[in-house]
Amino acid sequence: MSSYLSKAMQRTLVCLLAVMAILYRQGDLKYTPGGTARTNNNYFRYSYRDNGKMKHVHIPGGNTSSPFAQMHWEEVQRLVRSGASPKYIVQTIKNWSS
């Protein structure tokens, strides 16, 4: 990266680019619960890096065919495109659950 960016800005940019790459890979937009789950439904999740670790947050509203889940997912995509921080996006998602 260019030397005119501070280390913190470089890390932020790398994290943002990683999140955007995840959001644009169709396979990572949805997930199917594993383990003992007895459903074939897919669900939306937001994935981001925090201190080098990949984290995932379930987007509430039901499975991917639910209008509520689709509305929430569109809002997450809008926040990412507008440049909102992962911390802000996660807090917004958590507010939907409460």
C-alpha positions in Angstrom: 0.0 0.0 0.0 1.1 3.6 -0.4 3.3 5.1 2.3 1.0 8.1 2.6 -1.6 6.1 4.4 -1.2 5.5 8.2 -0.9 1.9 9.4 -4.4 2.1 11.0 -5.9 3.4 7.7 -4.2 0.6 5.8 -5.7 -2.0 8.2 -9.1 -0.4 7.9 -8.9 -0.4 4.1 -7.8 -4.0 4.0 -10.7 -5.0 6.3 -13.2 -3.1 4.2 -11.9 -4.7 1.0 -12.1 -8.1 2.6 -15.7 -7.5 3.7 -16.7 -6.2 0.3 -15.1 -9.3 -1.4 -17.1 -11.6 0.9 -20.3 -9.7 0.2 -19.9 -10.0 -3.5 -19.1 -13.7 -3.5 -22.6 -15.2 -3.7 -21.7 -18.3 -1.8 -20.8 -16.3 1.3 -24.0 -14.3 1.5 -26.0 -17.2 2.7 -25.3 -20.1 5.1 -27.0 -23.3 6.1 -26.9 -24.2 9.8 -24.7 -27.2 10.5 -24.6 -29.6 13.4 -27.9 -31.1 14.3 -30.1 -28.5 12.5 -32.9 -30.3 10.6 -33.6 -27.6 8.0 -32.6 -27.1 4.4 -33.1 -23.3 4.7 -30.4 -20.7 4.0 -29.9 -17.7 6.1 -28.1 -14.3 5.6 -25.1 -13.4 7.6 -22.6 -10.5 7.7 -18.9 -11.6 7.7 -16.1 -9.3 8.7 -12.5 -9.4 10.1 -11.8 -8.4 13.7 -8.2 -8.4 14.8 -7.3 -10.8 12.0 -10.1 -13.2 12.8 -13.1 -13.9 10.6 -16.4 -13.2 12.4 -19.9 -13.8 11.3 -23.2 -12.2 12.6 -26.6 -13.7 11.7 -28.9 -11.3 10.1 -32.3 -11.6 11.7 -35.6 -11.9 9.9 -35.8 -15.6 9.0 -34.5 -17.5 6.0 -33.5 -16.0 2.7 -37.0 -16.1 1.3 -38.4 -13.9 4.1 -39.2 -10.3 3.1 -37.9 -9.2 6.6 -34.6 -11.0 6.1 -34.2 -9.6 2.6 -35.0 -6.0 3.8 -32.3 -6.4 6.6 -29.8 -7.8 4.1 -30.4 -4.9 1.7 -29.8 -2.5 4.5 -26.5 -4.2 5.4 -25.4 -4.0 1.8 -26.3 -0.3 1.7 -24.2 0.3 4.9 -21.2 -1.5 3.4 -21.4 0.5 0.1 -21.6 3.8 2.1 -18.4 2.9 3.9 -19.8 2.3 7.4 -17.4 0.6 9.8 -17.9 -3.1 10.6 -18.4 -2.2 14.2 -21.3 0.1 13.3 -22.8 -2.5 11.0 -22.6 -5.2 13.7 -24.3 -2.9 16.2 -27.0 -2.1 13.7 -27.7 -5.8 13.2 -27.7 -6.4 17.0 -30.3 -3.6 17.4 -32.6 -5.5 15.0 -32.6 -8.5 17.3 -33.5 -6.6 20.5 
